[in-house]
């Protein structure tokens, strides 16, 4: 399945598996394919690895994601590890790790 998101000059194409899980995103800038993000997902549909690949085939970024789940099967901690970073990317935080913690309150449980 493919869906698109357009603005004036750019286009993002979202590709989904038969199970409706995001497989990849293709970025078109000024009518030219710029890069693609490819996702490897776990059985819950959460990405566990993803790559950013330039149109020419070079991998510019590579990320690993690990999750901790609560007793209901929802992730409550996500650790993202940068395995390879974009050559020309500048960020105020060059830490190779990012941790997201979320609290889920269940009203009926």
N, CA, C and O atoms as CSV, one atom per row, in Angstrom:
chain,resi,resn,atom,element,x,y,z
A,1,UNK,N,N,0.839,-1.160,0.000
A,1,UNK,CA,C,0.000,0.000,0.000
A,1,UNK,C,C,0.896,1.239,0.000
A,1,UNK,O,O,1.927,1.247,0.672
A,2,UNK,N,N,0.526,2.271,-0.731
A,2,UNK,CA,C,1.308,3.487,-0.828
A,2,UNK,C,C,0.404,4.677,-0.540
A,2,UNK,O,O,-0.696,4.775,-1.084
A,3,UNK,N,N,0.870,5.584,0.319
A,3,UNK,CA,C,0.168,6.842,0.530
A,3,UNK,C,C,1.164,7.972,0.290
A,3,UNK,O,O,2.374,7.763,0.390
A,4,UNK,N,N,0.674,9.149,-0.019
A,4,UNK,CA,C,1.576,10.269,-0.298
A,4,UNK,C,C,1.206,11.473,0.544
A,4,UNK,O,O,0.058,11.654,0.951
A,5,UNK,N,N,2.214,12.286,0.791
A,5,UNK,CA,C,2.040,13.540,1.504
A,5,UNK,C,C,2.758,14.599,0.672
A,5,UNK,O,O,3.973,14.517,0.495
A,6,UNK,N,N,2.042,15.580,0.165
A,6,UNK,CA,C,2.627,16.566,-0.733
A,6,UNK,C,C,2.589,17.957,-0.122
A,6,UNK,O,O,1.665,18.303,0.615
A,7,UNK,N,N,3.606,18.750,-0.439
A,7,UNK,CA,C,3.499,20.188,-0.266
A,7,UNK,C,C,3.835,20.784,-1.628
A,7,UNK,O,O,3.660,20.099,-2.635
A,8,UNK,N,N,4.304,22.008,-1.708
A,8,UNK,CA,C,4.451,22.656,-3.011
A,8,UNK,C,C,5.486,21.996,-3.917
A,8,UNK,O,O,5.231,21.845,-5.112
A,9,UNK,N,N,6.646,21.597,-3.391
A,9,UNK,CA,C,7.682,21.030,-4.255
A,9,UNK,C,C,8.147,19.649,-3.825
A,9,UNK,O,O,8.787,18.946,-4.607
A,10,UNK,N,N,7.842,19.247,-2.605
A,10,UNK,CA,C,8.351,17.988,-2.081
A,10,UNK,C,C,7.242,16.946,-1.981
A,10,UNK,O,O,6.058,17.273,-1.898
A,11,UNK,N,N,7.659,15.692,-1.990
A,11,UNK,CA,C,6.717,14.581,-1.944
A,11,UNK,C,C,7.301,13.502,-1.034
A,11,UNK,O,O,8.484,13.176,-1.136
A,12,UNK,N,N,6.492,12.960,-0.164
A,12,UNK,CA,C,6.870,11.820,0.669
A,12,UNK,C,C,5.918,10.689,0.334
A,12,UNK,O,O,4.700,10.855,0.398
A,13,UNK,N,N,6.467,9.544,-0.022
A,13,UNK,CA,C,5.661,8.369,-0.330
A,13,UNK,C,C,5.853,7.355,0.792
A,13,UNK,O,O,6.981,6.967,1.094
A,14,UNK,N,N,4.755,6.927,1.408
A,14,UNK,CA,C,4.775,5.980,2.514
A,14,UNK,C,C,4.324,4.620,2.002
A,14,UNK,O,O,3.254,4.499,1.407
A,15,UNK,N,N,5.144,3.596,2.234
A,15,UNK,CA,C,4.837,2.247,1.789
A,15,UNK,C,C,4.587,1.359,3.011
A,15,UNK,O,O,5.348,1.373,3.978
A,16,UNK,N,N,3.490,0.581,2.939
A,16,UNK,CA,C,3.075,-0.274,4.049
A,16,UNK,C,C,3.010,-1.726,3.614
A,16,UNK,O,O,2.758,-2.028,2.448
A,17,UNK,N,N,3.241,-2.620,4.563
A,17,UNK,CA,C,3.127,-4.052,4.300
A,17,UNK,C,C,1.652,-4.441,4.225
A,17,UNK,O,O,0.764,-3.619,4.448
A,18,UNK,N,N,1.413,-5.703,3.908
A,18,UNK,CA,C,0.038,-6.217,3.883
A,18,UNK,C,C,-0.600,-6.131,5.268
A,18,UNK,O,O,-1.822,-6.047,5.392
A,19,UNK,N,N,0.238,-6.153,6.310
A,19,UNK,CA,C,-0.250,-6.064,7.684
A,19,UNK,C,C,-0.444,-4.610,8.124
A,19,UNK,O,O,-0.732,-4.344,9.291
A,20,UNK,N,N,-0.283,-3.673,7.185
A,20,UNK,CA,C,-0.447,-2.233,7.427
A,20,UNK,C,C,0.606,-1.674,8.378
A,20,UNK,O,O,0.318,-0.804,9.200
A,21,UNK,N,N,1.840,-2.191,8.256
A,21,UNK,CA,C,2.980,-1.717,9.038
A,21,UNK,C,C,3.894,-0.950,8.086
A,21,UNK,O,O,4.149,-1.391,6.966
A,22,UNK,N,N,4.382,0.194,8.541
A,22,UNK,CA,C,5.235,1.032,7.701
A,22,UNK,C,C,6.512,0.299,7.322
A,22,UNK,O,O,7.264,-0.136,8.194
A,23,UNK,N,N,6.761,0.159,6.013
A,23,UNK,CA,C,7.960,-0.496,5.489
A,23,UNK,C,C,9.038,0.508,5.112
A,23,UNK,O,O,10.218,0.310,5.402
A,24,UNK,N,N,8.616,1.595,4.458
A,24,UNK,CA,C,9.597,2.553,3.966
A,24,UNK,C,C,8.936,3.891,3.653
A,24,UNK,O,O,7.724,3.992,3.465
A,25,UNK,N,N,9.788,4.912,3.607
A,25,UNK,CA,C,9.363,6.246,3.197
A,25,UNK,C,C,10.341,6.709,2.126
A,25,UNK,O,O,11.557,6.655,2.311
A,26,UNK,N,N,9.805,7.154,1.031
A,26,UNK,CA,C,10.619,7.635,-0.089
A,26,UNK,C,C,10.424,9.143,-0.209
A,26,UNK,O,O,9.293,9.624,-0.294
A,27,UNK,N,N,11.532,9.889,-0.216
A,27,UNK,CA,C,11.479,11.350,-0.262
A,27,UNK,C,C,11.860,11.863,-1.649
A,27,UNK,O,O,12.921,11.531,-2.177
A,28,UNK,N,N,10.986,12.668,-2.224
A,28,UNK,CA,C,11.212,13.279,-3.530
A,28,UNK,C,C,11.324,14.785,-3.284
A,28,UNK,O,O,10.432,15.385,-2.683
A,29,UNK,N,N,12.408,15.390,-3.745
A,29,UNK,CA,C,12.620,16.830,-3.592
A,29,UNK,C,C,12.801,17.424,-4.978
A,29,UNK,O,O,13.662,16.987,-5.741
A,30,UNK,N,N,11.997,18.407,-5.296
A,30,UNK,CA,C,12.009,19.061,-6.612
A,30,UNK,C,C,11.967,18.035,-7.742
A,30,UNK,O,O,12.732,18.105,-8.704
A,31,UNK,N,N,11.045,17.079,-7.591
A,31,UNK,CA,C,10.758,16.027,-8.572
A,31,UNK,C,C,11.890,15.015,-8.766
A,31,UNK,O,O,11.894,14.275,-9.750
A,32,UNK,N,N,12.863,14.977,-7.826
A,32,UNK,CA,C,13.950,14.001,-7.910
A,32,UNK,C,C,13.994,13.196,-6.614
A,32,UNK,O,O,13.863,13.742,-5.519
A,33,UNK,N,N,14.183,11.883,-6.763
A,33,UNK,CA,C,14.295,11.014,-5.598
A,33,UNK,C,C,15.556,11.384,-4.836
A,33,UNK,O,O,16.658,11.341,-5.383
A,34,UNK,N,N,15.386,11.755,-3.551
A,34,UNK,CA,C,16.523,12.174,-2.733
A,34,UNK,C,C,17.029,11.038,-1.860
A,34,UNK,O,O,18.207,10.687,-1.912
A,35,UNK,N,N,16.134,10.460,-1.050
A,35,UNK,CA,C,16.536,9.382,-0.147
A,35,UNK,C,C,15.335,8.532,0.236
A,35,UNK,O,O,14.182,8.896,0.004
A,36,UNK,N,N,15.651,7.376,0.835
A,36,UNK,CA,C,14.628,6.436,1.290
A,36,UNK,C,C,14.975,5.995,2.703
A,36,UNK,O,O,16.143,5.772,3.020
A,37,UNK,N,N,13.967,5.870,3.543
A,37,UNK,CA,C,14.130,5.255,4.855
A,37,UNK,C,C,13.474,3.888,4.798
A,37,UNK,O,O,12.323,3.759,4.381
A,38,UNK,N,N,14.210,2.866,5.220
A,38,UNK,CA,C,13.711,1.495,5.204
A,38,UNK,C,C,13.658,0.992,6.641
A,38,UNK,O,O,14.621,1.143,7.393
A,39,UNK,N,N,12.531,0.393,7.020
A,39,UNK,CA,C,12.295,-0.053,8.392
A,39,UNK,C,C,12.247,-1.571,8.480
A,39,UNK,O,O,11.667,-2.234,7.621
A,40,UNK,N,N,12.856,-2.112,9.517
A,40,UNK,CA,C,12.732,-3.523,9.880
A,40,UNK,C,C,11.934,-3.526,11.175
A,40,UNK,O,O,12.334,-2.896,12.154
A,41,UNK,N,N,10.802,-4.233,11.185
A,41,UNK,CA,C,9.871,-4.163,12.308
A,41,UNK,C,C,9.801,-5.473,13.082
A,41,UNK,O,O,10.038,-6.551,12.538
A,42,UNK,N,N,9.466,-5.352,14.383
A,42,UNK,CA,C,9.253,-6.549,15.191
A,42,UNK,C,C,7.824,-7.057,14.988
A,42,UNK,O,O,7.066,-6.486,14.204
A,43,UNK,N,N,7.462,-8.123,15.689
A,43,UNK,CA,C,6.133,-8.723,15.499
A,43,UNK,C,C,4.999,-7.799,15.932
A,43,UNK,O,O,3.855,-7.989,15.521
A,44,UNK,N,N,5.309,-6.796,16.764
A,44,UNK,CA,C,4.295,-5.820,17.179
A,44,UNK,C,C,4.157,-4.662,16.195
A,44,UNK,O,O,3.273,-3.818,16.338
A,45,UNK,N,N,5.042,-4.631,15.192
A,45,UNK,CA,C,4.997,-3.561,14.208
A,45,UNK,C,C,5.899,-2.383,14.534
A,45,UNK,O,O,5.944,-1.408,13.783
A,46,UNK,N,N,6.619,-2.464,15.653
A,46,UNK,CA,C,7.540,-1.386,16.015
A,46,UNK,C,C,8.846,-1.533,15.245
A,46,UNK,O,O,9.358,-2.645,15.110
A,47,UNK,N,N,9.400,-0.419,14.732
A,47,UNK,CA,C,10.682,-0.525,14.041
A,47,UNK,C,C,11.799,-0.885,15.016
A,47,UNK,O,O,11.916,-0.277,16.080
A,48,UNK,N,N,12.616,-1.870,14.658
A,48,UNK,CA,C,13.760,-2.258,15.482
A,48,UNK,C,C,15.076,-1.848,14.821
A,48,UNK,O,O,16.129,-1.833,15.459
A,49,UNK,N,N,14.996,-1.520,13.551
A,49,UNK,CA,C,16.148,-1.037,12.807
A,49,UNK,C,C,15.628,-0.184,11.670
A,49,UNK,O,O,14.588,-0.489,11.086
A,50,UNK,N,N,16.347,0.888,11.350
A,50,UNK,CA,C,16.006,1.592,10.125
A,50,UNK,C,C,17.232,2.255,9.534
A,50,UNK,O,O,18.182,2.606,10.234
A,51,UNK,N,N,17.178,2.413,8.225
A,51,UNK,CA,C,18.292,2.921,7.442
A,51,UNK,C,C,17.834,4.112,6.614
A,51,UNK,O,O,16.700,4.140,6.137
A,52,UNK,N,N,18.705,5.087,6.442
A,52,UNK,CA,C,18.474,6.171,5.492
A,52,UNK,C,C,19.455,5.950,4.347
A,52,UNK,O,O,20.669,5.898,4.546
A,53,UNK,N,N,18.901,5.822,3.149
A,53,UNK,CA,C,19.707,5.492,1.983
A,53,UNK,C,C,19.506,6.571,0.922
A,53,UNK,O,O,18.372,6.913,0.587
A,54,UNK,N,N,20.604,7.104,0.394
A,54,UNK,CA,C,20.516,8.083,-0.684
A,54,UNK,C,C,20.042,7.415,-1.962
A,54,UNK,O,O,20.141,6.197,-2.108
A,55,UNK,N,N,19.530,8.210,-2.882
A,55,UNK,CA,C,19.013,7.687,-4.150
A,55,UNK,C,C,20.079,6.882,-4.891
A,55,UNK,O,O,19.742,5.933,-5.600
A,56,UNK,N,N,21.352,7.236,-4.744
A,56,UNK,CA,C,22.439,6.516,-5.406
A,56,UNK,C,C,22.789,5.202,-4.749
A,56,UNK,O,O,23.580,4.438,-5.302
A,57,UNK,N,N,22.221,4.907,-3.574
A,57,UNK,CA,C,22.452,3.626,-2.919
A,57,UNK,C,C,23.330,3.682,-1.683
A,57,UNK,O,O,23.445,2.677,-0.981
A,58,UNK,N,N,23.961,4.824,-1.385
A,58,UNK,CA,C,24.809,4.928,-0.201
A,58,UNK,C,C,23.954,5.026,1.065
A,58,UNK,O,O,23.000,5.803,1.121
A,59,UNK,N,N,24.305,4.231,2.077
A,59,UNK,CA,C,23.631,4.321,3.371
A,59,UNK,C,C,24.251,5.474,4.137
A,59,UNK,O,O,25.459,5.489,4.374
A,60,UNK,N,N,23.420,6.452,4.530
A,60,UNK,CA,C,23.955,7.607,5.249
A,60,UNK,C,C,23.681,7.536,6.743
A,60,UNK,O,O,24.371,8.191,7.525
A,61,UNK,N,N,22.688,6.757,7.156
A,61,UNK,CA,C,22.391,6.591,8.574
A,61,UNK,C,C,21.838,5.196,8.819
A,61,UNK,O,O,21.193,4.596,7.958
A,62,UNK,N,N,22.111,4.699,10.021
A,62,UNK,CA,C,21.686,3.363,10.402
A,62,UNK,C,C,21.369,3.408,11.895
A,62,UNK,O,O,22.214,3.819,12.690
A,63,UNK,N,N,20.172,2.995,12.286
A,63,UNK,CA,C,19.722,3.097,13.667
A,63,UNK,C,C,19.192,1.762,14.161
A,63,UNK,O,O,18.606,0.990,13.402
A,64,UNK,N,N,19.406,1.501,15.445
A,64,UNK,CA,C,18.899,0.313,16.119
A,64,UNK,C,C,17.969,0.773,17.237
A,64,UNK,O,O,18.318,1.680,17.992
A,65,UNK,N,N,16.795,0.164,17.355
A,65,UNK,CA,C,15.826,0.532,18.394
A,65,UNK,C,C,15.507,-0.681,19.257
A,65,UNK,O,O,15.275,-1.777,18.746
A,66,UNK,N,N,15.497,-0.474,20.575
A,66,UNK,CA,C,15.168,-1.533,21.525
A,66,UNK,C,C,14.051,-1.023,22.431
A,66,UNK,O,O,14.002,0.160,22.765
A,67,UNK,N,N,13.156,-1.928,22.824
A,67,UNK,CA,C,11.971,-1.541,23.582
A,67,UNK,C,C,11.853,-2.343,24.867
A,67,UNK,O,O,12.304,-3.486,24.954
A,68,UNK,N,N,11.227,-1.708,25.874
A,68,UNK,CA,C,10.734,-2.416,27.051
A,68,UNK,C,C,9.223,-2.230,27.037
A,68,UNK,O,O,8.722,-1.133,26.788
A,69,UNK,N,N,8.500,-3.321,27.309
A,69,UNK,CA,C,7.044,-3.308,27.219
A,69,UNK,C,C,6.413,-3.444,28.601
A,69,UNK,O,O,6.995,-4.040,29.507
A,70,UNK,N,N,5.221,-2.886,28.747
A,70,UNK,CA,C,4.473,-3.086,29.985
A,70,UNK,C,C,3.685,-4.394,29.883
A,70,UNK,O,O,3.771,-5.101,28.880
A,71,UNK,N,N,2.928,-4.703,30.918
A,71,UNK,CA,C,2.210,-5.986,30.937
A,71,UNK,C,C,1.089,-6.062,29.903
A,71,UNK,O,O,0.543,-7.140,29.672
A,72,UNK,N,N,0.735,-4.932,29.275
A,72,UNK,CA,C,-0.298,-4.911,28.243
A,72,UNK,C,C,0.279,-4.978,26.827
A,72,UNK,O,O,-0.462,-4.969,25.844
A,73,UNK,N,N,1.609,-5.044,26.737
A,73,UNK,CA,C,2.245,-5.158,25.430
A,73,UNK,C,C,2.565,-3.841,24.746
A,73,UNK,O,O,2.947,-3.831,23.576
A,74,UNK,N,N,2.416,-2.731,25.453
A,74,UNK,CA,C,2.761,-1.419,24.893
A,74,UNK,C,C,4.166,-1.035,25.336
A,74,UNK,O,O,4.544,-1.278,26.482
A,75,UNK,N,N,4.940,-0.439,24.438
A,75,UNK,CA,C,6.291,-0.075,24.851
A,75,UNK,C,C,6.243,1.149,25.755
A,75,UNK,O,O,5.485,2.092,25.529
A,76,UNK,N,N,7.083,1.099,26.789
A,76,UNK,CA,C,7.168,2.198,27.755
A,76,UNK,C,C,8.559,2.829,27.765
A,76,UNK,O,O,8.739,3.936,28.272
A,77,UNK,N,N,9.542,2.120,27.204
A,77,UNK,CA,C,10.887,2.679,27.036
A,77,UNK,C,C,11.387,2.293,25.656
A,77,UNK,O,O,11.235,1.154,25.216
A,78,UNK,N,N,11.990,3.270,24.979
A,78,UNK,CA,C,12.574,3.000,23.658
A,78,UNK,C,C,13.977,3.596,23.641
A,78,UNK,O,O,14.161,4.790,23.875
A,79,UNK,N,N,14.952,2.752,23.363
A,79,UNK,CA,C,16.342,3.185,23.249
A,79,UNK,C,C,16.722,3.162,21.778
A,79,UNK,O,O,16.660,2.115,21.133
A,80,UNK,N,N,17.117,4.315,21.247
A,80,UNK,CA,C,17.559,4.405,19.856
A,80,UNK,C,C,19.067,4.600,19.853
A,80,UNK,O,O,19.582,5.534,20.467
A,81,UNK,N,N,19.767,3.718,19.161
A,81,UNK,CA,C,21.214,3.773,19.060
A,81,UNK,C,C,21.596,4.113,17.627
A,81,UNK,O,O,21.147,3.460,16.685
A,82,UNK,N,N,22.421,5.128,17.468
A,82,UNK,CA,C,22.903,5.500,16.141
A,82,UNK,C,C,24.114,4.640,15.828
A,82,UNK,O,O,25.137,4.730,16.506
A,83,UNK,N,N,24.001,3.805,14.802
A,83,UNK,CA,C,25.109,2.946,14.397
A,83,UNK,C,C,25.973,3.630,13.341
A,83,UNK,O,O,27.184,3.411,13.286
A,84,UNK,N,N,25.355,4.450,12.513
A,84,UNK,CA,C,26.062,5.213,11.488
A,84,UNK,C,C,25.310,6.515,11.306
A,84,UNK,O,O,24.087,6.512,11.167
A,85,UNK,N,N,26.033,7.635,11.305
A,85,UNK,CA,C,25.384,8.937,11.232
A,85,UNK,C,C,25.662,9.595,9.888
A,85,UNK,O,O,26.688,9.349,9.253
A,86,UNK,N,N,24.726,10.436,9.474
A,86,UNK,CA,C,24.886,11.181,8.237
A,86,UNK,C,C,26.200,11.957,8.273
A,86,UNK,O,O,26.548,12.571,9.282
A,87,UNK,N,N,26.905,11.920,7.180
A,87,UNK,CA,C,28.218,12.563,7.116
A,87,UNK,C,C,28.168,14.053,7.362
A,87,UNK,O,O,29.055,14.594,8.022
A,88,UNK,N,N,27.158,14.731,6.853
A,88,UNK,CA,C,27.132,16.180,6.893
A,88,UNK,C,C,26.073,16.723,7.850
A,88,UNK,O,O,25.778,17.918,7.849
A,89,UNK,N,N,25.513,15.847,8.653
A,89,UNK,CA,C,24.467,16.293,9.580
A,89,UNK,C,C,25.102,16.995,10.766
A,89,UNK,O,O,26.107,16.528,11.301
A,90,UNK,N,N,24.534,18.093,11.173
A,90,UNK,CA,C,24.972,18.785,12.381
A,90,UNK,C,C,23.831,18.772,13.365
A,90,UNK,O,O,22.682,19.060,13.028
A,91,UNK,N,N,24.166,18.439,14.563
A,91,UNK,CA,C,23.158,18.407,15.617
A,91,UNK,C,C,23.808,18.950,16.877
A,91,UNK,O,O,24.999,18.739,17.107
A,92,UNK,N,N,23.044,19.637,17.676
A,92,UNK,CA,C,23.564,20.127,18.942
A,92,UNK,C,C,23.888,18.994,19.889
A,92,UNK,O,O,24.655,19.183,20.833
A,93,UNK,N,N,23.322,17.819,19.660
A,93,UNK,CA,C,23.558,16.661,20.509
A,93,UNK,C,C,24.053,15.523,19.627
A,93,UNK,O,O,23.283,14.947,18.858
A,94,UNK,N,N,25.334,15.201,19.739
A,94,UNK,CA,C,25.905,14.120,18.943
A,94,UNK,C,C,25.975,12.810,19.712
A,94,UNK,O,O,26.715,11.903,19.329
A,95,UNK,N,N,25.207,12.702,20.799
A,95,UNK,CA,C,25.148,11.489,21.586
A,95,UNK,C,C,24.585,10.366,20.725
A,95,UNK,O,O,23.549,10.553,20.086
A,96,UNK,N,N,25.239,9.198,20.687
A,96,UNK,CA,C,24.742,8.105,19.834
A,96,UNK,C,C,23.509,7.393,20.391
A,96,UNK,O,O,22.982,6.484,19.750
A,97,UNK,N,N,23.043,7.797,21.577
A,97,UNK,CA,C,21.892,7.155,22.197
A,97,UNK,C,C,20.786,8.168,22.466
A,97,UNK,O,O,21.044,9.327,22.790
A,98,UNK,N,N,19.566,7.705,22.324
A,98,UNK,CA,C,18.395,8.513,22.660
A,98,UNK,C,C,17.412,7.603,23.377
A,98,UNK,O,O,17.084,6.525,22.883
A,99,UNK,N,N,16.940,8.036,24.544
A,99,UNK,CA,C,16.000,7.244,25.323
A,99,UNK,C,C,14.679,7.986,25.420
A,99,UNK,O,O,14.637,9.154,25.805
A,100,UNK,N,N,13.604,7.298,25.066
A,100,UNK,CA,C,12.259,7.844,25.200
A,100,UNK,C,C,11.538,7.008,26.246
A,100,UNK,O,O,11.471,5.783,26.135
A,101,UNK,N,N,11.000,7.671,27.258
A,101,UNK,CA,C,10.228,7.002,28.296
A,101,UNK,C,C,8.821,7.574,28.227
A,101,UNK,O,O,8.642,8.792,28.214
A,102,UNK,N,N,7.828,6.705,28.184
A,102,UNK,CA,C,6.451,7.183,28.170
A,102,UNK,C,C,5.645,6.465,29.233
A,102,UNK,O,O,5.845,5.284,29.519
A,103,UNK,N,N,4.727,7.224,29.806
A,103,UNK,CA,C,3.847,6.680,30.831
A,103,UNK,C,C,2.457,6.555,30.232
A,103,UNK,O,O,1.910,7.514,29.687
A,104,UNK,N,N,1.901,5.373,30.341
A,104,UNK,CA,C,0.560,5.126,29.816
A,104,UNK,C,C,-0.356,4.866,30.999
A,104,UNK,O,O,-0.105,3.977,31.813
A,105,UNK,N,N,-1.401,5.639,31.080
A,105,UNK,CA,C,-2.382,5.440,32.150
A,105,UNK,C,C,-3.596,4.746,31.544
A,105,UNK,O,O,-4.187,5.233,30.580
A,106,UNK,N,N,-3.958,3.613,32.114
A,106,UNK,CA,C,-5.090,2.843,31.642
A,106,UNK,C,C,-6.289,3.163,32.530
A,106,UNK,O,O,-6.251,2.944,33.741
A,107,UNK,N,N,-7.330,3.670,31.931
A,107,UNK,CA,C,-8.500,4.103,32.718
A,107,UNK,C,C,-9.434,2.953,33.090
A,107,UNK,O,O,-10.145,3.027,34.092
A,108,UNK,N,N,-9.433,1.905,32.294
A,108,UNK,CA,C,-10.379,0.808,32.556
A,108,UNK,C,C,-9.712,-0.418,33.167
A,108,UNK,O,O,-10.321,-1.486,33.225
A,109,UNK,N,N,-8.494,-0.282,33.615
A,109,UNK,CA,C,-7.781,-1.452,34.136
A,109,UNK,C,C,-7.349,-1.241,35.553
A,109,UNK,O,O,-6.735,-2.126,36.149
